[in-house]
Every structure is written in structure tokens, then in C-alpha cells.
């Protein structure tokens, strides 16, 4: 979904007069996210391509209410139910309260403080959180990549997916399983005037708490997070997941998913293809020191 299509859906949603004209694009990825006056509006991809996105949108709104009930600082919904807007099956559209401007960038230690709150939560009573299907998108992303990537690379990633899925299912966790954010990165924390706020609740799940901690360990090893910043995260959370024998399994699963996620952008973005080939090459070589980059 490109920005023009997302703006068309936004305009049809009727969230604000002339929304598509006045809206400011905040992010364009799995969703298009717009600031519209004192609201934030998320436009999802077509339900024809991914019908499960409507249930995901409903669950994200329920999660926001659950976090509000337990006092966890997080984004709050402005509408309790998603809208379905556009031609054909339509696009899921969710509406959120606007968060005040950030006072500084989020740091790993800010994320750790929020994760401690999330990891102390009881299971929600009104709905069931799904498992963290970290590898669930691999097939769709590879299918979207099509002929832009080497078929041998696609087959290799499918084989890795199956192997790590089986290995992850057999892990013995160190922490008690329960609610997790699922994509625990500083970019999903907003530092407003009242402190850190958790954003992007789409991947909120009930699974191994270690999932949330492996993300930052991988950031240190693959994405150039400074060691001091990682140490601050560990100190704030109170435990280093790298001490756990299952860390390598969850890391390998996340690397596989991250590589396949990049593949879907290869048909239209030459930089994504270069990055995909870098990532899959490092996995094939077993070289954990190769740096991965955004594109």
C-alpha cells in the first residue's frame, strides 16, 4: 500500500474534514499512520490481501483498553471499534488519541521499564491473547517477494522457519510465560512530558517473556546498538536474556523473520534487495558479526 492509496482510504473514513489533505504522514510500513488534528489514524492493508487484519485491529483496540485498565502507560484508542473503509473488502482503520510531542528519543532503558510493567500483568479477562507467531508472516512475505529473490534463498528461509519453529516450541523458559509486547524496540516507546508510553500494540501476545528481551540482544549484535545502551537495558530490566540457553533459538527465529520481512520489499526497492541478500548471505555463512541495516 502506497501513501496515495492510504490517503484515499483516510479521506473516505470521514475522521476529519479534508483529512487526506491536512493529515501528516507519521509512518508507512505495515500500516500507514497519519496525524489528523488531535487524533492519530492507522490505515491497514487491504483485507482482500490479508483478511486477518480486521481481527488484529479489533484485538489491538481491546489491548489498549486492557492496558488502560491496569495503568500501563500506552496509546489510548479514540474509537473502540475499527472502521472498514474503501473498495472491495476494504481496509481496517483504527483511530487513536494523539500523544504529545516527544521530549527526547526513547532509550533502551525506557523500554525496559515498560516491559517490567507488561511482564507483571495478569492475563486479560475479556479476550484471549494469541501466541507470538514470530514466524507466521514468513510465507506471505516470501510470496510477495516473488521472482525478485533467488528461489533457493526462499527455500532456505522456509527450511529455517520450520526448524526454528520446532526448536522454539521445545524451549524451557527462565521467566514465567504471559503477556508480552512482541516487538520490543525503543522505536515503539514514545517519551512524552509525562514519561515513556508504549505504542504499536499489534504484536501484543501471550508467550515466552524472553521474546521481548531477545529483540534488544539482537539489536546489539546485528543493528549496531552500543554495548553501553544494551547494558543499560539489562540493568533496568534486571536480567540478561543472553544467560538463558534458549536465547540462540529465539534469536535465530527472529533473524529468519526479519530477513523474510525485507524480502517482500525487494520487487519495488533495489536497496531492499541488496539488504535481503546481505542478510540471507550472513545466515547461510553462520556469520553473526555481519551488520544489518535499514533501507
C-alpha positions as CSV (number, residue, x, y, z in Angstrom):
1,X,0.0,0.0,0.0
2,X,1.4,3.3,-1.0
3,X,0.8,6.7,0.5
4,X,-1.7,7.9,-2.2
5,X,-3.9,4.8,-1.6
6,X,-3.7,5.2,2.2
7,X,-4.7,8.9,1.9
8,X,-7.7,7.9,-0.3
9,X,-8.8,5.5,2.4
10,X,-8.2,8.1,5.1
11,X,-10.4,10.6,3.3
12,X,-13.2,8.1,2.9
13,X,-13.1,7.2,6.6
14,X,-14.5,10.7,7.5
15,X,-12.4,11.1,10.5
16,X,-11.8,14.7,9.9
17,X,-12.9,17.3,7.3
18,X,-10.3,17.2,4.4
19,X,-8.3,14.6,6.4
20,X,-6.3,13.4,3.4
21,X,-5.2,16.9,2.6
22,X,-4.3,18.1,6.1
23,X,-3.1,14.8,7.5
24,X,0.6,14.4,8.3
25,X,2.1,11.0,7.4
26,X,3.9,9.7,10.5
27,X,4.9,6.2,9.3
28,X,4.4,4.0,6.2
29,X,5.1,0.3,6.8
30,X,2.7,-2.5,7.8
31,X,0.2,0.4,8.3
32,X,0.0,4.0,7.1
33,X,-0.1,6.2,10.2
34,X,-1.4,9.8,10.0
35,X,-1.8,12.6,12.4
36,X,-5.2,14.2,11.9
37,X,-5.8,17.1,14.2
38,X,-5.8,15.8,17.7
39,X,-6.1,12.2,16.5
40,X,-3.8,9.5,15.0
41,X,-5.3,7.3,12.4
42,X,-3.9,3.9,11.3
43,X,-4.8,2.6,7.8
44,X,-4.2,-1.1,7.3
45,X,-3.6,-3.0,4.1
46,X,-6.4,-4.3,2.0
47,X,-8.5,-7.1,3.6
48,X,-8.6,-8.8,0.3
49,X,-4.8,-9.5,0.7
50,X,-4.9,-10.1,4.4
51,X,-8.4,-10.7,5.9
52,X,-7.0,-11.5,9.3
53,X,-6.1,-7.8,9.7
54,X,-9.6,-6.9,10.8
55,X,-9.4,-9.2,13.8
56,X,-5.9,-7.9,14.5
57,X,-7.3,-4.4,14.6
58,X,-10.1,-5.3,16.9
59,X,-7.6,-7.1,19.2
60,X,-5.3,-4.1,19.2
61,X,-8.1,-1.9,20.4
62,X,-9.0,-4.4,23.1
63,X,-5.4,-4.5,24.2
64,X,-5.3,-0.7,24.6
65,X,-8.3,-0.9,26.9
66,X,-6.7,-3.7,28.9
67,X,-3.5,-1.7,29.4
68,X,-5.5,1.4,30.4
69,X,-7.4,-0.8,33.0
70,X,-4.1,-1.9,34.5
71,X,-2.5,1.6,34.4
72,X,0.3,0.7,31.9
73,X,1.3,3.9,30.0
74,X,0.3,3.2,26.5
75,X,-1.5,4.6,23.5
76,X,-5.3,5.0,24.1
77,X,-8.0,4.4,21.5
78,X,-10.3,7.2,20.4
79,X,-12.8,4.8,18.9
80,X,-13.5,1.3,20.4
81,X,-14.0,-0.5,17.1
82,X,-12.2,-0.4,13.8
83,X,-13.7,1.1,10.7
84,X,-13.7,-0.8,7.4
85,X,-13.2,1.7,4.5
86,X,-12.6,1.5,0.8
87,X,-13.4,-0.5,-2.3
88,X,-13.7,-4.3,-2.3
89,X,-13.1,-5.9,1.1
90,X,-11.9,-2.5,2.4
91,X,-9.1,-1.5,4.7
92,X,-9.2,-1.7,8.5
93,X,-8.9,1.8,10.0
94,X,-8.3,2.5,13.7
95,X,-8.5,5.9,15.5
96,X,-6.3,6.8,18.4
97,X,-5.7,9.7,20.8
98,X,-2.8,11.9,19.8
99,X,0.2,11.7,22.1
100,X,2.0,15.0,23.0
101,X,5.2,15.7,21.1
102,X,8.2,13.7,22.3
103,X,10.6,15.5,24.7
104,X,13.5,13.2,23.8
105,X,14.3,10.0,21.9
106,X,13.4,6.8,23.7
107,X,16.3,4.8,25.0
108,X,16.6,1.0,25.7
109,X,16.3,1.6,29.5
110,X,12.9,3.3,28.9
111,X,11.8,0.2,27.1
112,X,13.0,-2.0,29.9
113,X,10.9,-0.1,32.5
114,X,7.7,-0.5,30.4
115,X,8.5,-4.2,29.8
116,X,8.7,-4.8,33.5
117,X,5.1,-3.5,33.8
118,X,3.9,-5.5,30.9
119,X,5.6,-8.7,32.2
120,X,3.9,-8.3,35.5
121,X,0.4,-8.2,34.0
122,X,-2.3,-10.9,34.5
123,X,-3.9,-12.4,31.5
124,X,-6.8,-10.2,30.2
125,X,-10.3,-11.4,31.3
126,X,-12.4,-10.3,28.4
127,X,-10.4,-11.8,25.5
128,X,-7.6,-14.2,24.8
129,X,-4.2,-13.0,23.7
130,X,-2.7,-15.0,20.8
131,X,0.7,-16.7,20.9
132,X,3.6,-14.7,19.4
133,X,3.6,-16.0,15.8
134,X,7.1,-14.6,15.1
135,X,7.5,-16.8,12.0
136,X,3.8,-16.6,10.9
137,X,4.5,-13.9,8.3
138,X,7.4,-15.6,6.6
139,X,5.3,-17.4,3.9
140,X,3.4,-14.3,3.0
141,X,6.5,-12.1,2.8
142,X,8.3,-14.6,0.6
143,X,5.2,-14.9,-1.6
144,X,5.2,-11.1,-2.0
145,X,8.9,-11.2,-2.9
146,X,8.1,-13.4,-5.9
147,X,10.7,-13.7,-8.6
148,X,12.7,-10.7,-7.2
149,X,14.6,-13.0,-4.9
150,X,16.5,-16.2,-5.6
151,X,14.2,-19.2,-5.2
152,X,17.0,-21.0,-3.4
153,X,17.0,-18.3,-0.8
154,X,13.3,-18.5,-0.3
155,X,13.6,-22.3,0.1
156,X,16.4,-21.8,2.6
157,X,14.3,-19.4,4.7
158,X,11.4,-21.8,4.7
159,X,13.6,-24.5,6.0
160,X,15.0,-22.3,8.7
161,X,11.5,-21.2,9.6
162,X,10.4,-24.8,10.1
163,X,13.5,-25.7,12.1
164,X,13.3,-22.8,14.4
165,X,9.5,-23.1,14.9
166,X,10.1,-26.7,16.2
167,X,13.0,-25.7,18.3
168,X,11.1,-22.8,19.9
169,X,8.2,-25.0,20.8
170,X,10.5,-27.2,22.8
171,X,12.2,-24.4,24.9
172,X,12.1,-24.3,28.6
173,X,11.7,-20.6,29.6
174,X,13.5,-19.0,32.6
175,X,10.7,-16.5,33.1
176,X,7.0,-17.3,33.6
177,X,5.2,-17.0,30.3
178,X,2.5,-14.4,30.0
179,X,1.6,-11.0,28.3
180,X,4.4,-9.6,26.1
181,X,4.7,-6.6,23.7
182,X,6.1,-8.8,20.9
183,X,8.1,-6.2,19.1
184,X,10.0,-4.6,22.0
185,X,12.2,-1.9,20.5
186,X,12.8,1.7,21.5
187,X,11.0,2.9,18.4
188,X,7.8,1.5,20.0
189,X,8.3,3.8,23.0
190,X,7.3,7.5,23.0
191,X,8.8,9.8,25.6
192,X,6.1,12.4,26.3
193,X,6.1,15.1,29.0
194,X,4.7,12.5,31.5
195,X,7.3,9.8,30.7
196,X,7.6,6.7,28.5
197,X,4.4,5.5,26.7
198,X,4.2,2.1,24.9
199,X,3.0,2.3,21.3
200,X,2.2,-0.1,18.4
201,X,0.3,-2.9,20.2
202,X,-0.4,-5.1,17.1
203,X,2.1,-7.8,18.2
204,X,0.9,-7.9,21.8
205,X,0.8,-11.6,22.7
206,X,0.9,-14.2,25.5
207,X,4.1,-16.2,25.2
208,X,7.6,-16.5,26.5
209,X,8.6,-13.2,28.1
210,X,12.1,-13.9,26.7
211,X,10.7,-12.9,23.2
212,X,10.7,-9.3,24.4
213,X,14.3,-9.4,25.6
214,X,15.9,-11.2,22.7
215,X,14.9,-8.3,20.5
216,X,17.4,-6.0,22.2
217,X,20.1,-8.6,22.3
218,X,19.8,-9.0,18.5
219,X,19.8,-5.2,18.2
220,X,23.2,-5.2,19.9
221,X,24.6,-7.9,17.7
222,X,23.1,-7.1,14.3
223,X,21.9,-3.5,14.2
224,X,24.8,-1.6,16.0
225,X,23.2,-0.9,19.3
226,X,26.1,0.3,21.6
227,X,27.1,-2.2,24.3
228,X,26.6,0.5,26.9
229,X,23.0,1.1,25.8
230,X,22.3,-2.7,25.9
231,X,23.9,-2.8,29.4
232,X,21.5,0.0,30.5
233,X,18.6,-2.1,29.2
234,X,19.7,-5.1,31.2
235,X,20.3,-3.1,34.3
236,X,16.8,-1.5,34.1
237,X,15.1,-4.9,33.5
238,X,17.2,-6.9,35.9
239,X,18.2,-9.8,33.8
240,X,20.3,-10.5,30.7
241,X,18.5,-12.9,28.4
242,X,21.8,-14.0,26.9
243,X,22.4,-16.0,30.1
244,X,19.5,-18.2,29.0
245,X,20.3,-21.3,27.0
246,X,17.3,-20.7,24.7
247,X,18.4,-17.3,23.6
248,X,20.0,-18.6,20.4
249,X,16.8,-20.3,19.3
250,X,14.6,-17.2,19.6
251,X,17.4,-15.1,18.1
252,X,17.5,-17.4,15.1
253,X,13.8,-17.3,14.7
254,X,13.7,-13.5,14.8
255,X,16.6,-13.3,12.3
256,X,14.7,-15.6,9.9
257,X,11.6,-13.5,10.2
258,X,13.5,-10.2,9.8
259,X,15.2,-11.5,6.7
260,X,11.9,-12.6,5.1
261,X,10.2,-9.3,6.0
262,X,12.8,-7.4,4.0
263,X,12.2,-9.8,1.0
264,X,8.7,-8.5,0.5
265,X,10.1,-5.1,-0.4
266,X,12.6,-6.4,-3.0
267,X,10.3,-6.2,-6.1
268,X,10.0,-2.4,-5.8
269,X,13.0,-1.3,-3.8
270,X,16.6,-2.1,-5.0
271,X,18.0,-1.2,-1.7
272,X,15.8,-3.8,0.0
273,X,17.1,-6.4,-2.4
274,X,20.7,-5.6,-1.5
275,X,19.9,-5.7,2.2
276,X,18.0,-9.0,1.8
277,X,21.0,-10.6,0.1
278,X,23.3,-9.3,2.8
279,X,21.1,-10.8,5.5
280,X,20.4,-14.2,3.9
281,X,24.1,-14.5,3.0
282,X,25.2,-13.9,6.6
283,X,22.7,-16.5,7.7
284,X,23.9,-19.1,5.2
285,X,27.5,-18.4,6.3
286,X,26.6,-18.6,10.0
287,X,28.4,-15.2,10.5
288,X,26.7,-13.5,13.4
289,X,29.0,-10.5,13.1
290,X,27.6,-9.1,9.8
291,X,25.9,-5.8,10.5
292,X,22.3,-5.5,9.2
293,X,20.9,-2.1,8.1
294,X,17.5,-0.4,7.5
295,X,16.9,0.5,3.9
